[in-house]
Amino acid sequence: MADIVTLKTICDELKVDPREAHERLRAAATDTKGFPELAKTRKPRTPWQ
């Protein structure tokens, strides 16, 4: 079983603002041509893991 790594943990390690990371991920998830796998696997209103 794989360990789940949350976006908050990654942001803390990389010293990135979690709010900005969420905004960028949301934008990428809606871009079906640029990121088709992310668009398929993303479920609305669930935490980024």
Backbone torsions as a table, in degrees:
resi	resn	phi	psi	omega
1	MET	NA	133.0	-178.7
2	ALA	-81.0	143.4	175.7
3	ASP	-76.8	141.5	179.5
4	ILE	-88.3	130.1	177.5
5	VAL	-113.4	120.5	-177.8
6	THR	-83.8	160.3	178.4
7	LEU	-63.5	-36.2	179.5
8	LYS	-60.7	-41.7	178.9
9	THR	-63.4	-44.4	179.2
10	ILE	-63.6	-43.6	179.8
11	CYS	-63.0	-39.3	177.8
12	ASP	-62.6	-42.8	-179.5
13	GLU	-67.2	-37.9	-177.1
14	LEU	-91.8	-2.0	-178.4
15	LYS	55.4	50.2	178.6
16	VAL	-114.4	144.8	178.5
17	ASP	-68.1	121.4	-179.1
18	PRO	-59.3	-33.9	-179.9
19	ARG	-63.8	-43.1	178.6
20	GLU	-65.7	-39.0	178.9
21	ALA	-63.8	-41.7	177.5
22	HIS	-61.6	-43.8	179.9
23	GLU	-61.1	-43.4	-179.5
24	ARG	-67.9	-39.2	178.4
25	LEU	-66.6	-40.8	177.5
26	ARG	-60.7	-43.2	179.4
27	ALA	-63.9	-41.5	179.7
28	ALA	-67.9	-36.0	-179.0
29	ALA	-68.4	-26.1	178.5
30	THR	-87.4	-12.0	179.2
31	ASP	-89.5	87.8	-175.0
32	THR	-69.7	-26.8	179.6
33	LYS	-79.2	-37.3	-178.3
34	GLY	-80.1	-35.1	-176.2
35	PHE	-136.7	70.5	-174.5
36	PRO	-63.9	-38.1	-179.1
37	GLU	-68.0	-40.0	178.3
38	LEU	-65.2	-40.7	-180.0
39	ALA	-64.9	-35.5	-179.8
40	LYS	-72.7	-41.4	-172.2
41	THR	-86.0	-18.5	-177.2
42	ARG	-72.7	128.7	176.1
43	LYS	-111.9	125.6	-179.3
44	PRO	-58.8	147.9	176.2
45	ARG	62.1	29.4	173.4
46	THR	-121.1	151.2	179.0
47	PRO	-65.4	148.9	174.7
48	TRP	-75.3	125.3	-179.9
49	GLN	-133.3	NA	NA
